[in-house]
Amino acid sequence: MSKAVSVKFFSKDLVFAASVLTSLLVGGCAQQKVCVLQTNMGTMEFKFFEAAAPQTCANFQALVEQGFYDGKDFYRIVQGHVIQAGGGGENVPAEFNQNMHIVGAVGLARSNDPDSGNSSFYICLAPRPHLDGQYTVFGQLIEGYDVLERIGNTEVIEQFRGNVAFHRPKEPVLIDKAALEMRRVK
């Protein structure tokens, strides 16, 4: 009798394990919040690193929900470096973390003061390892790398503030709509 019980128990465990494995293989990862940036050059989507930068993510998401980024332009486009949009608002304390500045990394822009970041964000066009640990990386592009590249190759008017490039696009690159959606993300 104990053999029958253990076989039955084993069968249940096997069925449970198979269903978990199937759900992982078919269903992917758990749903999480994603930002969808619809621009006049196409759509980009990025996931948030909420555990690594909770205050930055909460601030950005609140601004998206308020429609703050709708109509904003990417006012800074530096080929081989970043595209940048936003500006103004309340400062958020720096949340430096282990996420690296790779292509598509989304970070919080700031001045020399580490705690001066607010609504201005950037997306990396290339790996920027010299920024690692110096700026808050709070997201990573998951869709729209072609759009990122297209924006990054936009013709610009070269401008410098000290030794910092603030190249402005000749033709406006606009965020038509920023929205938050729940998605399955790897």
PyMOL commands that set and color helices and strands:
alter all, ss='L'
color gray80, all
select helices_A, chain A and resi 2-27+54-65+129-131+145-152
alter helices_A, ss='H'
color red, helices_A
select strands_A, chain A and resi 31-39+42-48+74-78+82-85+105-108+121-124+136-143+156-157+160-161+164-165+168-169+175-184
alter strands_A, ss='S'
color yellow, strands_A
deselect
rebuild
show_as cartoon
